[in-house]
Amino acid sequence: MLTAKQKQEIYDLLTATFGVEKPLLVAQAGNCLAGHGYHAKDLGYKGLNKMMEDMPEYVRFEQAHTEDGNPFWQMVLKPRKKEKKAARSKYPEDIRSFAYLPGSTLEIFHEKIIHLMKQDDTALQMLSTAYQTAARKKRITEKDDTCMFPTGLKNKNGEEISVFFARNTRKNDDRPWALTRVYEGAPNPEDFSPTPAERANPGDALEDFAVIGSWTDVLRTLAEMALPEQWDFQDSKNKNFYILRQYLKYTFLRLKHEEKLMVNDEGTFAAFNTGLLTIHYDDIYACFEKNHDPTSAIPWRFSSFCTEGSRGDGQRITIHFAQPPQPAAYITEVSDLLYDTRCRLAVNYDHILSDNIGRIPLPYLRDACNRYPEALALIDKAEKCHSGSPAYNKYMRALASFCETQEGSLLSERIRSDFKRAIDKATKRIRWDYKTAVPIYYPAYNLLSLMIPLCLDSDNIADVALLVEKTESGNYLGHTILTLPMAYLDARLLCRPHSDWLRPNLISNGETN
């Protein structure tokens, strides 16, 4: 039977998902609880109805009728009991109102505290408790674009774990912070300004470093110098080397993480390895000179691309550096490149449908929403907007909210069912061809992961990619979905993808949302 603590946890979980004083089908509550490990039979009840009836302080039942007049029971979550007024805190009670919590960073936190977790604990619950304690004891530290607090939890080595946040710049999300880092040890907030990967646009790091000039001219020079490759998506209106530009910007970001950007002793010459090769398989380097423009705050300016020993900057690399700049490294274990189909895969559907439903192609959503006029109206409006624009995202968030209502619960189940079918098909495809699972570097969180194709509309054409990461247990966690352009851009950072479903000549829309 449920303990008082378990009842409170179940109530907190359901209210966070569905709110209070709103009609709710018992099946909806059951799906939500099952996704977080709560099963009525495991807790000593014959069924979910009996378990909910055992929570009268939190739940009441009401009879309703279908359109045909048939009666059925629905449940309503009661409002929280009023407590004595306490001093008002500047921070909301729920950490999910305080910050956006990416699944990938939560998983890192989970791995650091797994040895402390009891059977019924979740990483989110433990982080939420730590946040509430930190807020109450005024241990949350804010400085410019960074926020942090110690969790009071310790890793296996006895070091205290702290969590860091950067300003939340996600469109149509009014939460002030976004969880970015899990830190072990004694951090000094003075040393923790956001990294480029934690800023609004991490790809700006290269342009903050150097004056590039005409991007099109620079990229054309690099493309002509490198092994031939398609650097634009198939239907890009402007052939402006979009893929190459994103590749170069995020390669630079990775090199900064690895401290592989090289500067001579005089501070007058800098260079990095682009990771690209000439037709003779020589490394191509990007070179920079000190920017002497007194009106500019950018320290460097682009000079040229070269190979070591070639005229000009190529000779300067040999003169100034004992070893030439090294390429970015992403892979530490060969196993990182392979998807093990024997392992279990759990998917964060709540995050996908709540935060990233806008990445699902509209044709599929239109078909799925065919029986729901309210949802179709939102899709009609979204189709008139540019994908990824604030207006488009607004309608997609409204669609996500509709999926969380009683009326939209069956739609949510339809989408989840289609995703599960697509994942099962992808797993079979990986068994047939291991290259189906594509390794990917995820710049936003400096992580190496894998992605698998999900075919929702057709058996053979991928609609989105599911980003999966291997956990400490050896199983996989599906964090989020990526559009195909997003997937290709992140995969290309490692190498040119050789999977049959991820090729730029098959991908429409060179802009990501």
ZIJOQUI-V925288 format. One record per residue. N is the residue number from 1. RES is the residue in one small letter. PHI is phi in whole degrees, 0 to 359 (none if undefined). PSI is psi in whole degrees, -180 to 180 (999 if undefined). D_CENTER is the distance of its C-alpha to the mean C-alpha in Angstrom with 1 decimal. Layout:
# ZIJOQUI-V925288
{{N/RES/PHI/PSI/D_CENTER} {N/RES/PHI/PSI/D_CENTER}}
This chain:
# ZIJOQUI-V925288
{{1/m/none/158/37.1} {2/l/289/138/34.5} {3/t/275/167/34.9} {4/a/300/-38/34.6} {5/k/295/-43/31.3} {6/q/296/-41/29.8} {7/k/300/-45/31.0} {8/q/298/-43/29.4} {9/e/297/-43/26.0} {10/i/296/-44/26.3} {11/y/299/-45/27.3} {12/d/299/-42/24.5} {13/l/295/-45/21.9} {14/l/292/-42/23.7} {15/t/292/-34/24.3} {16/a/295/-30/20.7} {17/t/271/-42/19.9} {18/f/245/-12/23.1} {19/g/80/-174/25.0} {20/v/244/160/28.8} {21/e/57/34/31.9} {22/k/235/133/30.2} {23/p/303/138/31.6} {24/l/217/130/29.4} {25/l/287/142/30.2} {26/v/301/-36/30.6} {27/a/298/-38/28.6} {28/q/299/-47/25.6} {29/a/299/-41/25.9} {30/g/298/-43/26.4} {31/n/297/-41/23.2} {32/c/296/-48/21.2} {33/l/293/-40/23.2} {34/a/299/-36/23.1} {35/g/295/-17/19.3} {36/h/246/18/19.7} {37/g/88/11/22.8} {38/y/260/114/25.6} {39/h/236/129/28.3} {40/a/304/-46/31.7} {41/k/295/-36/33.8} {42/d/293/-24/32.2} {43/l/262/9/33.2} {44/g/95/17/36.8} {45/y/245/150/36.8} {46/k/290/-30/38.1} {47/g/198/173/35.5} {48/l/294/-37/32.8} {49/n/304/-46/35.5} {50/k/297/-38/37.5} {51/m/294/-42/34.7} {52/m/293/-36/33.9} {53/e/295/-21/37.6} {54/d/277/7/37.7} {55/m/235/51/35.6} {56/p/297/-24/38.0} {57/e/289/-17/37.2} {58/y/244/-24/33.6} {59/v/228/141/34.2} {60/r/231/154/36.9} {61/f/252/141/37.7} {62/e/228/145/39.0} {63/q/269/135/40.6} {64/a/230/178/39.5} {65/h/226/144/40.7} {66/t/285/175/39.3} {67/e/299/-26/40.6} {68/d/275/-1/43.3} {69/g/90/5/44.4} {70/n/280/133/43.3} {71/p/281/150/42.4} {72/f/207/161/39.3} {73/w/260/140/37.8} {74/q/229/158/34.7} {75/m/249/154/33.4} {76/v/230/129/32.7} {77/l/278/125/30.9} {78/k/287/152/33.3} {79/p/294/156/32.5} {80/r/296/145/32.3} {81/k/294/137/35.6} {82/k/292/134/36.5} {83/e/251/167/36.8} {84/k/300/138/38.9} {85/k/299/131/37.6} {86/a/247/169/36.0} {87/a/301/129/35.4} {88/r/295/130/32.7} {89/s/265/150/29.5} {90/k/286/-10/27.5} {91/y/252/140/24.3} {92/p/295/158/23.4} {93/e/294/-40/24.2} {94/d/265/128/20.9} {95/i/298/-25/18.0} {96/r/288/-14/15.7} {97/s/268/-18/17.9} {98/f/276/-38/17.7} {99/a/209/150/14.0} {100/y/285/131/10.5} {101/l/243/92/9.3} {102/p/299/140/5.7} {103/g/300/-36/6.7} {104/s/295/-41/6.5} {105/t/286/-36/8.7} {106/l/299/-37/10.7} {107/e/294/-38/11.4} {108/i/299/-45/12.8} {109/f/300/-43/14.8} {110/h/302/-44/16.0} {111/e/295/-32/17.3} {112/k/285/-26/19.2} {113/i/244/7/21.0} {114/i/302/-31/21.5} {115/h/290/-15/25.2} {116/l/264/-11/25.7} {117/m/276/134/24.3} {118/k/275/176/27.0} {119/q/302/-40/26.8} {120/d/268/-1/25.6} {121/d/281/151/23.1} {122/t/233/159/19.3} {123/a/299/-40/17.0} {124/l/298/-44/16.2} {125/q/299/-44/20.0} {126/m/290/-37/20.8} {127/l/292/-39/18.4} {128/s/297/-44/19.8} {129/t/297/-43/23.3} {130/a/297/-40/22.8} {131/y/297/-47/21.5} {132/q/298/-40/24.5} {133/t/295/-45/26.9} {134/a/297/-40/25.7} {135/a/294/-43/26.1} {136/r/294/-39/29.5} {137/k/269/6/30.7} {138/k/57/47/29.4} {139/r/254/9/27.4} {140/i/274/124/24.4} {141/t/250/125/24.8} {142/e/246/137/23.6} {143/k/210/112/24.4} {144/d/55/-116/23.6} {145/d/262/16/19.9} {146/t/235/145/19.2} {147/c/222/143/19.5} {148/m/209/158/20.1} {149/f/206/146/22.0} {150/p/285/140/23.4} {151/t/275/-16/22.6} {152/g/80/1/26.1} {153/l/257/153/24.7} {154/k/237/147/25.6} {155/n/282/-176/24.4} {156/k/296/-21/26.7} {157/n/267/4/28.5} {158/g/84/8/29.3} {159/e/273/137/27.0} {160/e/290/144/25.6} {161/i/259/130/21.8} {162/s/241/156/20.5} {163/v/239/143/17.1} {164/f/241/149/16.2} {165/f/229/148/14.6} {166/a/246/164/14.5} {167/r/304/133/15.5} {168/n/280/118/13.1} {169/t/246/15/13.4} {170/r/293/138/11.2} {171/k/296/140/13.9} {172/n/59/31/15.9} {173/d/230/111/14.5} {174/d/270/4/17.4} {175/r/292/136/16.1} {176/p/288/-26/17.3} {177/w/233/164/14.8} {178/a/225/130/11.2} {179/l/293/127/11.0} {180/t/236/-30/10.6} {181/r/214/145/13.2} {182/v/246/121/15.4} {183/y/242/138/18.8} {184/e/249/129/21.9} {185/g/119/-160/25.3} {186/a/253/93/26.9} {187/p/282/152/24.8} {188/n/251/112/26.6} {189/p/306/-26/24.8} {190/e/297/-27/26.8} {191/d/266/4/25.0} {192/f/240/56/21.5} {193/s/289/153/20.8} {194/p/302/139/17.2} {195/t/286/163/16.5} {196/p/306/-34/15.9} {197/a/291/-15/12.2} {198/e/259/3/12.0} {199/r/270/175/14.0} {200/a/303/-42/13.7} {201/n/225/90/14.1} {202/p/300/-25/13.8} {203/g/294/-11/15.7} {204/d/286/-8/18.7} {205/a/302/-41/19.5} {206/l/294/-42/22.0} {207/e/286/-22/23.7} {208/d/285/-23/24.0} {209/f/274/-41/25.7} {210/a/215/150/28.1} {211/v/282/120/29.9} {212/i/269/-36/29.1} {213/g/89/-143/31.6} {214/s/283/110/31.3} {215/w/301/-43/28.0} {216/t/300/-45/29.5} {217/d/294/-43/32.5} {218/v/298/-47/30.6} {219/l/291/-36/28.3} {220/r/298/-41/31.3} {221/t/300/-45/33.0} {222/l/294/-43/30.2} {223/a/298/-39/29.9} {224/e/289/-27/33.7} {225/m/278/-31/33.8} {226/a/272/167/31.1} {227/l/308/140/31.4} {228/p/302/138/31.2} {229/e/198/150/27.9} {230/q/279/120/26.5} {231/w/249/12/24.5} {232/d/223/151/24.0} {233/f/287/162/22.7} {234/q/300/-37/25.6} {235/d/250/22/26.1} {236/s/298/125/25.2} {237/k/295/-41/28.1} {238/n/252/117/28.3} {239/k/281/86/28.4} {240/n/239/23/27.0} {241/f/61/43/25.2} {242/y/302/-45/21.7} {243/i/297/-43/20.1} {244/l/296/-41/22.3} {245/r/299/-48/21.4} {246/q/295/-39/17.7} {247/y/301/-48/18.6} {248/l/294/-41/21.0} {249/k/294/-43/18.9} {250/y/278/-24/16.0} {251/t/295/-43/18.6} {252/f/301/-43/20.3} {253/l/299/-45/17.4} {254/r/298/-43/17.2} {255/l/297/-35/20.9} {256/k/295/-42/20.9} {257/h/303/-41/18.8} {258/e/272/-2/21.4} {259/e/57/44/24.3} {260/k/255/3/25.7} {261/l/285/125/26.6} {262/m/253/137/30.4} {263/v/230/137/32.9} {264/n/289/167/36.7} {265/d/299/-32/38.8} {266/e/279/-11/40.2} {267/g/72/28/36.8} {268/t/248/-11/37.9} {269/f/217/135/36.0} {270/a/224/156/32.4} {271/a/202/154/30.7} {272/f/216/158/27.6} {273/n/276/122/27.2} {274/t/288/-18/25.4} {275/g/84/-2/24.9} {276/l/260/158/26.9} {277/l/235/152/30.5} {278/t/283/177/33.7} {279/i/295/-16/35.7} {280/h/264/8/37.5} {281/y/64/34/34.4} {282/d/268/142/34.7} {283/d/298/141/31.7} {284/i/255/128/31.0} {285/y/250/144/30.6} {286/a/261/129/29.6} {287/c/241/150/32.3} {288/f/220/150/32.7} {289/e/243/158/35.6} {290/k/300/135/35.9} {291/n/272/115/35.7} {292/h/263/10/39.0} {293/d/288/113/38.4} {294/p/293/-17/39.4} {295/t/270/-4/37.6} {296/s/251/140/34.1} {297/a/267/-3/31.8} {298/i/277/125/30.0} {299/p/286/-25/31.5} {300/w/233/166/31.7} {301/r/225/144/32.4} {302/f/297/138/31.7} {303/s/250/-59/34.8} {304/s/190/168/34.4} {305/f/258/144/32.9} {306/c/203/170/35.2} {307/t/250/156/36.0} {308/e/298/133/37.6} {309/g/89/-12/41.3} {310/s/289/168/41.4} {311/r/301/151/43.3} {312/g/75/-122/42.0} {313/d/296/-28/38.6} {314/g/297/-37/38.7} {315/q/286/-34/41.8} {316/r/296/-35/40.3} {317/i/300/-44/37.5} {318/t/293/-38/40.3} {319/i/290/-45/42.3} {320/h/273/-27/39.7} {321/f/239/130/37.6} {322/a/298/-37/38.9} {323/q/233/142/36.0} {324/p/292/160/34.0} {325/p/304/139/30.3} {326/q/267/150/28.2} {327/p/289/163/25.2} {328/a/296/142/21.7} {329/a/246/134/21.1} {330/y/239/-30/18.1} {331/i/252/125/19.7} {332/t/253/-29/21.7} {333/e/231/139/22.5} {334/v/299/-32/23.5} {335/s/297/-21/22.0} {336/d/297/-21/18.5} {337/l/269/-11/19.5} {338/l/241/139/20.6} {339/y/265/123/19.3} {340/d/270/105/21.7} {341/t/290/-10/22.6} {342/r/282/-17/24.6} {343/c/273/152/21.7} {344/r/282/145/20.3} {345/l/240/119/16.9} {346/a/254/142/15.5} {347/v/239/135/12.9} {348/n/275/76/11.0} {349/y/295/-34/12.7} {350/d/301/-45/12.9} {351/h/293/-42/9.2} {352/i/298/-48/9.6} {353/l/281/-31/12.9} {354/s/278/-43/12.6} {355/d/253/-25/9.6} {356/n/232/24/9.2} {357/i/297/-25/12.8} {358/g/293/-12/13.5} {359/r/273/-11/12.0} {360/i/281/132/14.7} {361/p/303/139/17.9} {362/l/298/-38/20.5} {363/p/303/-41/23.4} {364/y/294/-45/21.8} {365/l/298/-39/21.1} {366/r/299/-44/24.6} {367/d/296/-42/26.1} {368/a/294/-33/24.3} {369/c/268/11/25.4} {370/n/306/-32/28.9} {371/r/267/6/30.5} {372/y/235/95/28.9} {373/p/304/-40/30.5} {374/e/298/-43/28.3} {375/a/292/-41/25.1} {376/l/298/-37/26.9} {377/a/298/-39/28.0} {378/l/293/-40/24.5} {379/i/293/-40/23.7} {380/d/303/-44/26.9} {381/k/292/-41/25.9} {382/a/296/-37/22.5} {383/e/297/-24/24.3} {384/k/275/-5/26.4} {385/c/252/156/23.5} {386/h/290/130/21.7} {387/s/303/128/18.3} {388/g/90/-6/15.6} {389/s/287/162/18.5} {390/p/305/-40/18.8} {391/a/295/-44/21.3} {392/y/300/-47/19.2} {393/n/296/-33/16.2} {394/k/298/-46/18.9} {395/y/291/-34/20.4} {396/m/292/-37/17.1} {397/r/293/-37/16.5} {398/a/295/-38/20.2} {399/l/295/-40/19.7} {400/a/298/-41/17.0} {401/s/295/-39/19.6} {402/f/299/-40/22.3} {403/c/297/-22/20.6} {404/e/272/-7/20.8} {405/t/276/168/24.5} {406/q/299/-42/27.4} {407/e/296/-35/28.2} {408/g/265/5/24.8} {409/s/297/-38/24.4} {410/l/291/-33/25.8} {411/l/297/-46/23.5} {412/s/302/-43/20.5} {413/e/295/-37/22.3} {414/r/299/-47/23.1} {415/i/296/-45/19.6} {416/r/300/-42/18.6} {417/s/297/-42/21.8} {418/d/295/-39/21.1} {419/f/296/-44/17.7} {420/k/297/-40/19.5} {421/r/296/-43/22.3} {422/a/294/-38/20.1} {423/i/294/-42/18.5} {424/d/299/-41/22.1} {425/k/293/-40/23.2} {426/a/296/-38/20.6} {427/t/297/-43/21.6} {428/k/297/-38/25.2} {429/r/295/-38/24.4} {430/i/293/-39/22.9} {431/r/300/-36/26.1} {432/w/284/-39/28.1} {433/d/216/107/26.3} {434/y/298/-22/23.9} {435/k/289/-8/22.7} {436/t/298/-39/20.9} {437/a/278/120/17.9} {438/v/254/126/16.6} {439/p/292/147/15.3} {440/i/214/140/12.5} {441/y/261/124/11.7} {442/y/259/97/8.2} {443/p/300/-35/9.8} {444/a/303/-31/7.5} {445/y/233/14/7.8} {446/n/53/48/10.9} {447/l/235/146/10.3} {448/l/261/126/12.2} {449/s/222/-174/11.2} {450/l/238/158/12.8} {451/m/223/147/12.3} {452/i/235/147/15.0} {453/p/280/140/16.4} {454/l/244/117/16.9} {455/c/261/105/20.2} {456/l/265/-40/20.6} {457/d/266/-33/23.6} {458/s/226/154/25.3} {459/d/290/-21/25.8} {460/n/241/-12/25.4} {461/i/249/121/23.1} {462/a/289/139/19.3} {463/d/257/-40/17.6} {464/v/215/169/13.9} {465/a/244/136/12.2} {466/l/265/122/10.6} {467/l/275/121/8.3} {468/v/236/148/10.4} {469/e/226/137/11.2} {470/k/282/130/14.8} {471/t/267/176/15.6} {472/e/299/-30/18.8} {473/s/287/-14/20.7} {474/g/98/-11/20.3} {475/n/273/175/18.5} {476/y/250/149/15.1} {477/l/237/123/12.1} {478/g/274/106/10.1} {479/h/283/-50/6.6} {480/t/201/178/5.8} {481/i/244/153/8.0} {482/l/236/144/8.6} {483/t/294/161/12.0} {484/l/297/-40/14.6} {485/p/300/-43/15.0} {486/m/300/-44/11.4} {487/a/298/-45/11.9} {488/y/295/-44/15.3} {489/l/299/-42/14.6} {490/d/287/-35/12.2} {491/a/290/-35/14.7} {492/r/294/-20/17.6} {493/l/297/-32/16.8} {494/l/280/-52/18.2} {495/c/190/174/21.0} {496/r/292/117/22.1} {497/p/299/140/20.7} {498/h/245/14/23.6} {499/s/279/147/22.3} {500/d/287/-14/24.2} {501/w/262/-9/21.4} {502/l/234/79/19.4} {503/r/229/137/22.1} {504/p/299/-28/22.1} {505/n/286/-7/25.5} {506/l/252/-6/24.0} {507/i/260/126/21.0} {508/s/268/151/21.7} {509/n/74/103/20.4} {510/g/277/5/19.5} {511/e/248/135/17.4} {512/t/262/156/13.7} {513/n/247/999/12.5}}
